[in-house]
Amino acid sequence: MRKTKKLSQEKLARLADVANNTIIKIESGKNDNPTLDTLNKIAKAFGISIDDLVK
């Protein structure tokens, strides 16, 4: 979704108010269990629900 919206990992991290390293770890699979708070922030940055984010 990030690439479709043409966002860098750094830009998404800023929009979601999470660490850039958090985005990198989620995308690379090193963090396969992010917190609900983190998922909520990322979903809000995309303007979607958490349900839509994790589909």
C-alpha distance matrix in Angstrom:
0.0 3.8 5.5 5.0 6.2 8.5 8.9 11.0 11.2 14.3 13.1 10.6 13.5 15.8 14.0 13.8 17.3 16.8 18.0 16.1 17.6 15.9 12.4 13.9 15.6 12.9 10.8 14.2 15.4 18.3 17.4 16.7 18.1 16.7 18.8 18.3 18.7 15.9 13.5 14.9 14.5 10.8 10.4 12.9 11.2 8.4 11.5 10.9 13.1 12.9 13.7 10.6 8.5 10.7 11.0
3.8 0.0 3.8 5.5 5.2 6.2 5.4 7.2 7.6 10.6 9.5 7.4 10.5 12.7 11.5 11.8 14.9 14.5 15.3 13.1 14.9 13.9 10.1 11.6 14.1 12.1 9.9 13.3 15.2 17.5 16.8 17.0 18.4 16.6 18.7 18.5 18.3 15.1 13.6 15.0 13.7 10.0 10.9 12.7 10.1 8.3 12.0 12.4 14.8 14.5 16.1 13.4 10.7 13.0 14.1
5.5 3.8 0.0 3.8 5.3 4.7 5.9 7.4 8.9 12.1 11.2 10.2 13.3 15.4 14.5 15.2 18.2 17.6 18.0 15.2 16.8 16.4 12.6 13.1 15.8 14.2 11.3 14.0 16.4 18.9 19.0 19.1 21.1 19.6 22.0 22.1 22.0 18.7 17.2 18.8 17.4 13.8 14.5 16.4 13.6 11.6 15.0 15.5 18.1 17.9 19.0 16.0 13.7 15.6 16.1
5.0 5.5 3.8 0.0 3.8 5.3 7.8 10.4 12.2 15.1 13.5 12.2 15.7 17.3 15.6 16.5 19.9 19.8 20.7 18.3 20.1 19.3 15.5 16.5 18.9 16.8 14.1 17.0 19.0 21.8 21.5 21.1 22.8 21.4 23.5 23.0 23.1 20.2 18.1 19.2 18.2 14.6 14.5 16.1 13.7 10.9 13.8 14.1 17.0 17.5 18.1 14.7 13.3 15.5 15.3
6.2 5.2 5.3 3.8 0.0 3.8 5.6 9.1 11.2 13.3 10.9 9.9 13.6 14.6 12.6 14.0 17.3 17.9 19.1 16.9 19.4 18.6 15.0 16.5 19.2 17.3 15.1 18.4 20.4 22.7 22.0 22.0 23.3 21.3 22.9 22.2 21.7 18.9 17.2 17.8 16.2 13.0 13.0 13.8 11.0 8.6 11.4 12.7 16.0 16.9 18.2 14.9 13.4 16.3 16.7
8.5 6.2 4.7 5.3 3.8 0.0 3.8 6.7 9.7 11.6 9.6 9.8 13.3 14.2 13.1 15.0 17.8 18.1 18.6 15.9 18.4 18.4 14.7 15.6 18.8 17.6 15.0 17.8 20.4 22.6 22.4 22.9 24.4 22.4 24.4 24.2 23.4 20.3 19.2 20.0 18.1 14.8 15.6 16.4 13.1 11.5 14.6 16.2 19.3 19.9 21.4 18.3 16.3 18.9 19.5
8.9 5.4 5.9 7.8 5.6 3.8 0.0 3.8 6.5 8.0 5.9 6.2 9.6 10.5 9.9 11.8 14.2 14.5 15.0 12.3 15.1 15.1 11.7 12.9 16.3 15.3 13.3 16.2 18.8 20.4 20.0 20.9 22.2 19.9 21.7 21.7 20.6 17.4 16.8 17.7 15.3 12.3 13.8 14.3 10.8 10.2 13.6 15.4 18.3 18.5 20.5 17.9 15.4 18.0 19.3
11.0 7.2 7.4 10.4 9.1 6.7 3.8 0.0 3.8 5.3 5.1 6.3 8.5 9.9 10.6 12.2 13.9 13.5 13.0 9.8 12.4 13.2 10.0 10.4 14.1 13.9 12.0 14.3 17.3 18.4 18.4 20.0 21.5 19.2 21.3 22.0 20.8 17.3 17.3 18.7 16.0 13.2 15.5 16.3 12.7 12.8 16.4 18.0 20.5 20.1 22.4 20.1 17.1 19.2 20.9
11.2 7.6 8.9 12.2 11.2 9.7 6.5 3.8 0.0 3.8 5.5 5.2 6.1 8.7 9.9 10.4 11.8 10.6 9.7 6.5 8.8 9.4 6.3 6.9 10.5 10.6 9.2 11.6 14.3 15.1 14.9 16.7 18.2 15.8 18.0 19.1 17.9 14.3 14.7 16.5 14.0 11.2 14.1 15.3 12.1 12.7 16.4 17.6 19.4 18.4 20.9 19.1 15.8 17.5 19.7
14.3 10.6 12.1 15.1 13.3 11.6 8.0 5.3 3.8 0.0 3.8 5.5 5.1 6.3 8.7 9.9 10.2 9.5 8.4 5.4 8.8 10.1 8.1 9.0 12.5 13.1 12.5 14.5 17.2 17.3 16.9 19.2 20.2 17.4 19.0 20.1 18.3 14.9 16.1 17.3 14.2 12.3 15.5 15.8 12.5 14.0 17.4 19.1 21.0 20.2 23.1 21.6 18.3 20.2 22.7
13.1 9.5 11.2 13.5 10.9 9.6 5.9 5.1 5.5 3.8 0.0 3.8 5.4 5.1 6.2 8.5 9.7 10.3 10.5 8.4 12.0 12.4 10.1 11.9 15.2 15.0 14.2 16.9 19.3 19.9 19.1 20.9 21.6 18.6 19.8 20.2 18.3 15.2 15.9 16.4 13.2 11.3 14.0 13.7 10.0 11.5 14.6 16.9 19.3 19.1 22.0 20.2 17.3 19.8 22.1
10.6 7.4 10.2 12.2 9.9 9.8 6.2 6.3 5.2 5.5 3.8 0.0 3.8 5.4 5.0 6.0 8.2 8.4 9.5 8.0 11.1 10.4 7.8 10.4 13.2 12.3 11.8 15.0 16.9 17.8 16.5 17.9 18.3 15.4 16.6 16.8 15.1 11.9 12.2 12.9 10.0 7.6 10.3 10.6 7.1 8.6 11.9 13.7 15.8 15.4 18.3 16.6 13.6 16.1 18.5
13.5 10.5 13.3 15.7 13.6 13.3 9.6 8.5 6.1 5.1 5.4 3.8 0.0 3.8 5.5 5.1 5.7 5.1 5.8 5.0 8.4 7.8 6.4 9.3 11.7 11.4 12.0 14.7 16.4 16.4 14.9 16.9 17.0 13.8 14.8 15.5 13.4 10.2 11.6 12.5 9.3 7.9 11.5 11.6 8.8 11.2 14.2 15.7 17.1 16.2 19.4 18.4 15.1 17.2 20.1
15.8 12.7 15.4 17.3 14.6 14.2 10.5 9.9 8.7 6.3 5.1 5.4 3.8 0.0 3.8 5.4 4.9 6.5 7.7 7.6 11.3 11.2 10.2 12.9 15.3 15.2 15.7 18.4 20.2 20.1 18.5 20.5 20.4 16.9 17.3 17.6 14.9 12.4 14.0 14.0 10.3 9.9 13.0 11.9 9.0 11.9 14.4 16.7 18.4 18.1 21.5 20.4 17.5 20.0 22.8
14.0 11.5 14.5 15.6 12.6 13.1 9.9 10.6 9.9 8.7 6.2 5.0 5.5 3.8 0.0 3.8 5.6 8.0 10.3 10.4 13.9 12.9 11.4 14.5 16.8 15.8 16.2 19.4 20.8 21.3 19.4 20.8 20.4 16.9 17.0 16.6 14.1 11.9 12.6 12.0 8.4 7.9 10.2 8.7 5.5 8.6 10.7 13.3 15.3 15.6 18.9 17.7 15.2 18.1 20.7
13.8 11.8 15.2 16.5 14.0 15.0 11.8 12.2 10.4 9.9 8.5 6.0 5.1 5.4 3.8 0.0 3.8 5.5 8.7 9.7 12.4 10.5 9.6 13.2 14.7 13.4 14.5 17.7 18.6 18.9 16.6 17.8 17.0 13.4 13.3 12.8 10.3 8.1 9.1 8.6 4.9 5.0 8.0 7.0 5.1 8.5 10.4 12.2 13.3 12.9 16.5 15.8 13.1 15.6 18.7
17.3 14.9 18.2 19.9 17.3 17.8 14.2 13.9 11.8 10.2 9.7 8.2 5.7 4.9 5.6 3.8 0.0 3.8 6.9 9.0 11.7 10.3 10.6 13.9 15.2 14.7 16.3 19.0 19.9 19.5 17.2 19.0 18.0 14.2 13.7 13.8 10.7 8.8 11.2 10.7 7.0 8.3 11.4 10.2 8.7 12.2 13.9 15.7 16.5 15.8 19.5 19.3 16.5 18.6 21.9
16.8 14.5 17.6 19.8 17.9 18.1 14.5 13.5 10.6 9.5 10.3 8.4 5.1 6.5 8.0 5.5 3.8 0.0 3.8 6.4 8.4 6.7 7.7 10.8 11.7 11.6 13.6 15.9 16.7 15.9 13.7 15.8 15.0 11.4 11.4 12.5 9.8 7.1 10.0 10.7 7.6 8.2 11.8 11.8 10.4 13.4 15.7 16.7 17.1 15.6 19.1 19.1 15.9 17.4 20.9
18.0 15.3 18.0 20.7 19.1 18.6 15.0 13.0 9.7 8.4 10.5 9.5 5.8 7.7 10.3 8.7 6.9 3.8 0.0 3.8 5.2 5.2 7.0 9.0 10.1 11.1 13.0 14.6 15.7 14.4 12.9 15.8 15.5 12.3 13.1 15.0 12.8 9.8 12.6 14.1 11.3 11.1 14.9 15.3 13.5 16.1 18.8 19.8 20.3 18.5 21.9 21.7 18.2 19.4 22.8
16.1 13.1 15.2 18.3 16.9 15.9 12.3 9.8 6.5 5.4 8.4 8.0 5.0 7.6 10.4 9.7 9.0 6.4 3.8 0.0 3.8 5.3 5.3 6.4 8.8 10.1 10.9 12.4 14.4 13.5 12.8 15.7 16.3 13.5 15.2 17.0 15.3 11.8 13.8 15.7 12.9 11.6 15.4 16.1 13.6 15.7 18.8 19.9 20.9 19.2 22.3 21.6 17.9 19.2 22.2
17.6 14.9 16.8 20.1 19.4 18.4 15.1 12.4 8.8 8.8 12.0 11.1 8.4 11.3 13.9 12.4 11.7 8.4 5.2 3.8 0.0 3.8 5.5 5.0 6.1 8.6 9.9 10.4 12.1 10.5 10.2 13.5 14.4 12.2 14.3 16.9 15.6 12.2 14.3 16.8 14.6 13.4 17.1 18.4 16.4 18.1 21.3 21.8 22.3 20.1 22.9 22.5 18.8 19.2 22.4
15.9 13.9 16.4 19.3 18.6 18.4 15.1 13.2 9.4 10.1 12.4 10.4 7.8 11.2 12.9 10.5 10.3 6.7 5.2 5.3 3.8 0.0 3.8 5.4 5.2 6.2 8.6 10.0 10.6 9.4 7.9 10.8 11.1 8.5 10.6 13.1 12.1 8.6 10.7 13.4 11.6 10.5 14.1 15.7 14.3 16.0 18.9 19.0 19.0 16.6 19.4 19.4 15.7 16.0 19.3
12.4 10.1 12.6 15.5 15.0 14.7 11.7 10.0 6.3 8.1 10.1 7.8 6.4 10.2 11.4 9.6 10.6 7.7 7.0 5.3 5.5 3.8 0.0 3.8 5.5 5.2 6.1 8.5 10.0 10.1 9.0 11.1 12.1 9.8 12.2 14.0 13.3 9.5 10.3 13.0 11.2 9.0 12.3 14.2 12.3 13.4 16.7 16.8 17.4 15.4 17.9 17.3 13.5 14.2 17.2
13.9 11.6 13.1 16.5 16.5 15.6 12.9 10.4 6.9 9.0 11.9 10.4 9.3 12.9 14.5 13.2 13.9 10.8 9.0 6.4 5.0 5.4 3.8 0.0 3.8 5.6 5.3 6.1 8.5 8.4 8.8 11.3 13.3 11.8 14.8 17.0 16.6 12.9 13.7 16.7 15.0 12.7 15.8 17.9 15.8 16.5 20.0 20.1 20.7 18.5 20.7 19.9 16.1 16.4 19.0
15.6 14.1 15.8 18.9 19.2 18.8 16.3 14.1 10.5 12.5 15.2 13.2 11.7 15.3 16.8 14.7 15.2 11.7 10.1 8.8 6.1 5.2 5.5 3.8 0.0 3.8 5.5 5.2 6.0 4.9 5.2 8.1 10.2 9.4 12.7 15.4 15.6 12.2 13.0 16.4 15.5 13.5 16.4 18.9 17.5 18.2 21.4 20.9 20.9 18.1 20.1 19.9 16.2 15.6 18.5
12.9 12.1 14.2 16.8 17.3 17.6 15.3 13.9 10.6 13.1 15.0 12.3 11.4 15.2 15.8 13.4 14.7 11.6 11.1 10.1 8.6 6.2 5.2 5.6 3.8 0.0 3.8 5.5 5.3 6.1 4.8 6.1 8.1 7.2 10.8 12.9 13.6 10.2 10.1 13.7 13.3 11.0 13.4 16.3 15.3 15.5 18.6 17.7 17.5 14.6 16.4 16.2 12.5 11.8 14.7
10.8 9.9 11.3 14.1 15.1 15.0 13.3 12.0 9.2 12.5 14.2 11.8 12.0 15.7 16.2 14.5 16.3 13.6 13.0 10.9 9.9 8.6 6.1 5.3 5.5 3.8 0.0 3.8 5.5 7.7 8.0 8.7 11.3 10.8 14.3 15.9 16.6 13.1 12.4 15.8 15.2 12.1 14.3 17.2 15.7 15.3 18.7 17.9 18.3 15.9 17.3 16.3 12.7 12.3 14.4
14.2 13.3 14.0 17.0 18.4 17.8 16.2 14.3 11.6 14.5 16.9 15.0 14.7 18.4 19.4 17.7 19.0 15.9 14.6 12.4 10.4 10.0 8.5 6.1 5.2 5.5 3.8 0.0 3.8 5.6 7.6 8.7 12.1 12.3 16.0 18.3 19.2 15.7 15.4 19.0 18.4 15.7 17.9 20.9 19.3 19.1 22.5 21.6 21.8 19.2 20.4 19.6 16.1 15.2 17.1
15.4 15.2 16.4 19.0 20.4 20.4 18.8 17.3 14.3 17.2 19.3 16.9 16.4 20.2 20.8 18.6 19.9 16.7 15.7 14.4 12.1 10.6 10.0 8.5 6.0 5.3 5.5 3.8 0.0 3.8 5.3 5.4 9.0 10.3 14.1 16.4 17.9 14.9 14.4 18.2 18.3 15.9 17.8 21.0 20.1 19.8 22.9 21.5 21.0 18.0 18.9 18.7 15.4 13.7 15.7
18.3 17.5 18.9 21.8 22.7 22.6 20.4 18.4 15.1 17.3 19.9 17.8 16.4 20.1 21.3 18.9 19.5 15.9 14.4 13.5 10.5 9.4 10.1 8.4 4.9 6.1 7.7 5.6 3.8 0.0 3.8 6.0 8.9 10.0 13.6 16.6 17.7 14.8 15.2 18.9 18.8 16.9 19.3 22.2 21.3 21.7 24.7 23.6 23.0 19.8 21.1 21.4 17.9 16.3 18.8
17.4 16.8 19.0 21.5 22.0 22.4 20.0 18.4 14.9 16.9 19.1 16.5 14.9 18.5 19.4 16.6 17.2 13.7 12.9 12.8 10.2 7.9 9.0 8.8 5.2 4.8 8.0 7.6 5.3 3.8 0.0 3.8 5.5 6.2 9.8 12.8 14.1 11.4 11.9 15.5 15.7 14.3 16.6 19.4 19.0 19.6 22.3 21.0 20.1 16.7 18.3 19.0 15.5 13.9 16.9
16.7 17.0 19.1 21.1 22.0 22.9 20.9 20.0 16.7 19.2 20.9 17.9 16.9 20.5 20.8 17.8 19.0 15.8 15.8 15.7 13.5 10.8 11.1 11.3 8.1 6.1 8.7 8.7 5.4 6.0 3.8 0.0 3.8 6.2 9.8 12.1 14.3 12.0 11.4 15.2 16.2 14.5 16.0 19.3 19.4 19.4 21.8 19.9 18.6 15.1 16.0 16.9 13.8 11.4 14.2
18.1 18.4 21.1 22.8 23.3 24.4 22.2 21.5 18.2 20.2 21.6 18.3 17.0 20.4 20.4 17.0 18.0 15.0 15.5 16.3 14.4 11.1 12.1 13.3 10.2 8.1 11.3 12.1 9.0 8.9 5.5 3.8 0.0 3.8 6.5 9.0 11.5 10.0 9.7 13.1 14.6 13.8 15.1 18.1 18.8 19.2 21.1 19.1 17.3 13.6 14.8 16.4 13.6 11.3 14.5
16.7 16.6 19.6 21.4 21.3 22.4 19.9 19.2 15.8 17.4 18.6 15.4 13.8 16.9 16.9 13.4 14.2 11.4 12.3 13.5 12.2 8.5 9.8 11.8 9.4 7.2 10.8 12.3 10.3 10.0 6.2 6.2 3.8 0.0 3.8 6.6 8.2 6.3 6.7 10.1 11.0 10.6 12.4 15.0 15.6 16.5 18.4 16.9 15.3 11.9 14.0 15.4 12.3 11.1 14.7
18.8 18.7 22.0 23.5 22.9 24.4 21.7 21.3 18.0 19.0 19.8 16.6 14.8 17.3 17.0 13.3 13.7 11.4 13.1 15.2 14.3 10.6 12.2 14.8 12.7 10.8 14.3 16.0 14.1 13.6 9.8 9.8 6.5 3.8 0.0 3.8 5.3 5.2 6.3 8.6 10.0 10.8 12.3 14.3 15.5 16.9 18.2 16.8 14.7 11.4 13.9 16.0 13.3 12.5 16.2
18.3 18.5 22.1 23.0 22.2 24.2 21.7 22.0 19.1 20.1 20.2 16.8 15.5 17.6 16.6 12.8 13.8 12.5 15.0 17.0 16.9 13.1 14.0 17.0 15.4 12.9 15.9 18.3 16.4 16.6 12.8 12.1 9.0 6.6 3.8 0.0 3.8 5.4 5.0 5.9 8.5 9.8 10.2 12.0 14.1 15.3 15.8 14.2 11.7 8.6 11.2 13.6 11.6 11.2 14.8
18.7 18.3 22.0 23.1 21.7 23.4 20.6 20.8 17.9 18.3 18.3 15.1 13.4 14.9 14.1 10.3 10.7 9.8 12.8 15.3 15.6 12.1 13.3 16.6 15.6 13.6 16.6 19.2 17.9 17.7 14.1 14.3 11.5 8.2 5.3 3.8 0.0 3.8 5.5 5.1 6.2 8.7 9.9 10.5 12.4 14.4 15.0 14.2 12.4 10.1 13.4 15.2 13.0 13.6 17.2
15.9 15.1 18.7 20.2 18.9 20.3 17.4 17.3 14.3 14.9 15.2 11.9 10.2 12.4 11.9 8.1 8.8 7.1 9.8 11.8 12.2 8.6 9.5 12.9 12.2 10.2 13.1 15.7 14.9 14.8 11.4 12.0 10.0 6.3 5.2 5.4 3.8 0.0 3.8 5.4 5.2 6.3 8.6 9.9 10.7 12.6 14.1 13.6 12.5 10.0 13.4 14.5 11.5 12.2 16.0
13.5 13.6 17.2 18.1 17.2 19.2 16.8 17.3 14.7 16.1 15.9 12.2 11.6 14.0 12.6 9.1 11.2 10.0 12.6 13.8 14.3 10.7 10.3 13.7 13.0 10.1 12.4 15.4 14.4 15.2 11.9 11.4 9.7 6.7 6.3 5.0 5.5 3.8 0.0 3.8 5.5 5.1 6.0 8.5 9.8 10.7 12.0 10.7 9.2 6.4 9.7 10.7 7.9 8.6 12.3
14.9 15.0 18.8 19.2 17.8 20.0 17.7 18.7 16.5 17.3 16.4 12.9 12.5 14.0 12.0 8.6 10.7 10.7 14.1 15.7 16.8 13.4 13.0 16.7 16.4 13.7 15.8 19.0 18.2 18.9 15.5 15.2 13.1 10.1 8.6 5.9 5.1 5.4 3.8 0.0 3.8 5.5 5.1 6.1 8.6 9.9 10.1 9.2 7.6 6.0 9.7 10.9 9.0 10.7 13.9
14.5 13.7 17.4 18.2 16.2 18.1 15.3 16.0 14.0 14.2 13.2 10.0 9.3 10.3 8.4 4.9 7.0 7.6 11.3 12.9 14.6 11.6 11.2 15.0 15.5 13.3 15.2 18.4 18.3 18.8 15.7 16.2 14.6 11.0 10.0 8.5 6.2 5.2 5.5 3.8 0.0 3.8 5.5 5.1 6.2 8.8 9.7 10.1 9.9 9.0 12.8 13.1 10.7 12.9 16.2
10.8 10.0 13.8 14.6 13.0 14.8 12.3 13.2 11.2 12.3 11.3 7.6 7.9 9.9 7.9 5.0 8.3 8.2 11.1 11.6 13.4 10.5 9.0 12.7 13.5 11.0 12.1 15.7 15.9 16.9 14.3 14.5 13.8 10.6 10.8 9.8 8.7 6.3 5.1 5.5 3.8 0.0 3.8 5.4 5.0 6.5 8.6 8.8 9.3 8.3 11.7 11.1 8.2 10.7 13.7
10.4 10.9 14.5 14.5 13.0 15.6 13.8 15.5 14.1 15.5 14.0 10.3 11.5 13.0 10.2 8.0 11.4 11.8 14.9 15.4 17.1 14.1 12.3 15.8 16.4 13.4 14.3 17.9 17.8 19.3 16.6 16.0 15.1 12.4 12.3 10.2 9.9 8.6 6.0 5.1 5.5 3.8 0.0 3.8 5.4 5.2 6.0 5.2 5.6 5.5 8.7 8.0 6.0 9.1 11.7
12.9 12.7 16.4 16.1 13.8 16.4 14.3 16.3 15.3 15.8 13.7 10.6 11.6 11.9 8.7 7.0 10.2 11.8 15.3 16.1 18.4 15.7 14.2 17.9 18.9 16.3 17.2 20.9 21.0 22.2 19.4 19.3 18.1 15.0 14.3 12.0 10.5 9.9 8.5 6.1 5.1 5.4 3.8 0.0 3.8 5.3 4.7 6.0 7.1 8.3 11.6 10.9 9.6 12.9 15.2
11.2 10.1 13.6 13.7 11.0 13.1 10.8 12.7 12.1 12.5 10.0 7.1 8.8 9.0 5.5 5.1 8.7 10.4 13.5 13.6 16.4 14.3 12.3 15.8 17.5 15.3 15.7 19.3 20.1 21.3 19.0 19.4 18.8 15.6 15.5 14.1 12.4 10.7 9.8 8.6 6.2 5.0 5.4 3.8 0.0 3.8 5.5 7.8 10.0 10.8 14.0 12.6 10.7 14.0 16.3
8.4 8.3 11.6 10.9 8.6 11.5 10.2 12.8 12.7 14.0 11.5 8.6 11.2 11.9 8.6 8.5 12.2 13.4 16.1 15.7 18.1 16.0 13.4 16.5 18.2 15.5 15.3 19.1 19.8 21.7 19.6 19.4 19.2 16.5 16.9 15.3 14.4 12.6 10.7 9.9 8.8 6.5 5.2 5.3 3.8 0.0 3.8 5.5 8.6 9.9 12.3 10.0 8.6 12.3 13.8
11.5 12.0 15.0 13.8 11.4 14.6 13.6 16.4 16.4 17.4 14.6 11.9 14.2 14.4 10.7 10.4 13.9 15.7 18.8 18.8 21.3 18.9 16.7 20.0 21.4 18.6 18.7 22.5 22.9 24.7 22.3 21.8 21.1 18.4 18.2 15.8 15.0 14.1 12.0 10.1 9.7 8.6 6.0 4.7 5.5 3.8 0.0 3.8 7.1 9.7 11.8 9.9 9.8 13.5 14.7
10.9 12.4 15.5 14.1 12.7 16.2 15.4 18.0 17.6 19.1 16.9 13.7 15.7 16.7 13.3 12.2 15.7 16.7 19.8 19.9 21.8 19.0 16.8 20.1 20.9 17.7 17.9 21.6 21.5 23.6 21.0 19.9 19.1 16.9 16.8 14.2 14.2 13.6 10.7 9.2 10.1 8.8 5.2 6.0 7.8 5.5 3.8 0.0 3.8 6.7 8.2 6.3 6.9 10.4 11.4
13.1 14.8 18.1 17.0 16.0 19.3 18.3 20.5 19.4 21.0 19.3 15.8 17.1 18.4 15.3 13.3 16.5 17.1 20.3 20.9 22.3 19.0 17.4 20.7 20.9 17.5 18.3 21.8 21.0 23.0 20.1 18.6 17.3 15.3 14.7 11.7 12.4 12.5 9.2 7.6 9.9 9.3 5.6 7.1 10.0 8.6 7.1 3.8 0.0 3.8 5.3 5.2 6.3 8.9 10.3
12.9 14.5 17.9 17.5 16.9 19.9 18.5 20.1 18.4 20.2 19.1 15.4 16.2 18.1 15.6 12.9 15.8 15.6 18.5 19.2 20.1 16.6 15.4 18.5 18.1 14.6 15.9 19.2 18.0 19.8 16.7 15.1 13.6 11.9 11.4 8.6 10.1 10.0 6.4 6.0 9.0 8.3 5.5 8.3 10.8 9.9 9.7 6.7 3.8 0.0 3.8 5.4 4.9 6.3 8.7
13.7 16.1 19.0 18.1 18.2 21.4 20.5 22.4 20.9 23.1 22.0 18.3 19.4 21.5 18.9 16.5 19.5 19.1 21.9 22.3 22.9 19.4 17.9 20.7 20.1 16.4 17.3 20.4 18.9 21.1 18.3 16.0 14.8 14.0 13.9 11.2 13.4 13.4 9.7 9.7 12.8 11.7 8.7 11.6 14.0 12.3 11.8 8.2 5.3 3.8 0.0 3.8 5.4 5.5 6.4
10.6 13.4 16.0 14.7 14.9 18.3 17.9 20.1 19.1 21.6 20.2 16.6 18.4 20.4 17.7 15.8 19.3 19.1 21.7 21.6 22.5 19.4 17.3 19.9 19.9 16.2 16.3 19.6 18.7 21.4 19.0 16.9 16.4 15.4 16.0 13.6 15.2 14.5 10.7 10.9 13.1 11.1 8.0 10.9 12.6 10.0 9.9 6.3 5.2 5.4 3.8 0.0 3.8 5.6 5.4
8.5 10.7 13.7 13.3 13.4 16.3 15.4 17.1 15.8 18.3 17.3 13.6 15.1 17.5 15.2 13.1 16.5 15.9 18.2 17.9 18.8 15.7 13.5 16.1 16.2 12.5 12.7 16.1 15.4 17.9 15.5 13.8 13.6 12.3 13.3 11.6 13.0 11.5 7.9 9.0 10.7 8.2 6.0 9.6 10.7 8.6 9.8 6.9 6.3 4.9 5.4 3.8 0.0 3.8 5.7
10.7 13.0 15.6 15.5 16.3 18.9 18.0 19.2 17.5 20.2 19.8 16.1 17.2 20.0 18.1 15.6 18.6 17.4 19.4 19.2 19.2 16.0 14.2 16.4 15.6 11.8 12.3 15.2 13.7 16.3 13.9 11.4 11.3 11.1 12.5 11.2 13.6 12.2 8.6 10.7 12.9 10.7 9.1 12.9 14.0 12.3 13.5 10.4 8.9 6.3 5.5 5.6 3.8 0.0 3.8
11.0 14.1 16.1 15.3 16.7 19.5 19.3 20.9 19.7 22.7 22.1 18.5 20.1 22.8 20.7 18.7 21.9 20.9 22.8 22.2 22.4 19.3 17.2 19.0 18.5 14.7 14.4 17.1 15.7 18.8 16.9 14.2 14.5 14.7 16.2 14.8 17.2 16.0 12.3 13.9 16.2 13.7 11.7 15.2 16.3 13.8 14.7 11.4 10.3 8.7 6.4 5.4 5.7 3.8 0.0
